[in-house]
Amino acid sequence: MSVSMSFPIDLIRVFICLLFLSIASLHDLRSREVPDMVWIIFAPLGLALSLISMIWSGWSMWTLLWWIIVLAITFCLSTALFYLGLFGGADGKALICLAIAMPFRPSLPWNGLFARSFLQYFMPPPISTFNNAVLIAALSVIPILIKNLKDYVENKRIFEGLEHERNFTKALALLTGYRVDINRLRSGKHYYLLMEEFIRREDGSIVRKLRVFSRLPLDEDWPKMDLPANFYGKVWVTPGLPFIVFIILGFFITMLAGDMFFLLASAIFVR
């Protein structure tokens, strides 16, 4: 694909993707809901721009077939993660729209600047965006761990009421969540995923259990939580930052440097 011929339309495609992902991220951060109108406008506009780019650059049946394959893979991945409770509906729609608007890596002047492996740039942008988003999300364990270490220094009993839990479960909790006052959850003003389960015994006492892995709630369930009325103190939660925020960061990195997973892999294993 010639940079001189397709660069203008490809630059527009990048801008449109960043624009709609930004709009979706702002909606998701404010209300945990992204209006369907965002995707209704994004998808056909992205489709039109992709078709113009392909026609402008010279396309073939193989190009069209590869586009269908990329869209099918992205759709299956997004749907599977959604039904597993690992993905929100907006996250899946964002990736599918990216597969429509950016099925192939655009012709950009800086392509190859950070190249370390063929797969770094060969991977379709929606898949690379997902890989990059997962890597960025994984980095969130660093500030969470620092927060928990600070909490431990100030109050040694950070697992008070949860002493019976396995050390492995506690270690996962330290990397994925932190403690907040339960009144913050009752206020309904903060978006958290509760990492604890409260079991009421016959005598009225409450047994707490860590629940490190849990499904994402549906949009209408935010921020409802099953909290005991007579419990006070701190509970373990994980921050409810929308994954779509990581998607837009992952897309930006994809356009700049490609798939960071394969970039890191080549840096580690290729001498």
Order of alpha helices (4+ residues) and beta strands (2+ residues): alpha-alpha-alpha-alpha-alpha-alpha-alpha-alpha-beta-alpha-beta-beta-beta-beta-alpha-alpha
